[in-house]
Amino acid sequence: MPVYNNKQTANPTFSDKRIKRGLYRAADGTLINADCNGSYNIIRKVAPDAWKLVEGVEDGKGHKPAVHPVRIVVDPLTKPKREILALL
């Protein structure tokens, strides 16, 4: 991950590629949400040893983090409050 340097002459290169808005493809072909990718990179910058105790996260050889966001749209005019709360 590049470090900011105002005297830097060469542009940094990135291994990830933006596929479309909100979606990135990692160097190994894994698709990841842009927000998840950004938060992971912030953690790596701020706390480089954060994943030290969790084997396989940083090097990708162990378990890969998996996030499957689900969008739930509830129309409060058609569902009773009890059913809405049961979904949460």
Protein Blocks (a to p, Z undefined) as FASTA:
>chain_A
ZZddfkbfbdcddfbdcfbghiacdfkopacdfklmmmmmmmmmmmmmlmmmmghklnop
mccdddddddddddfklpcfklmmmmZZ
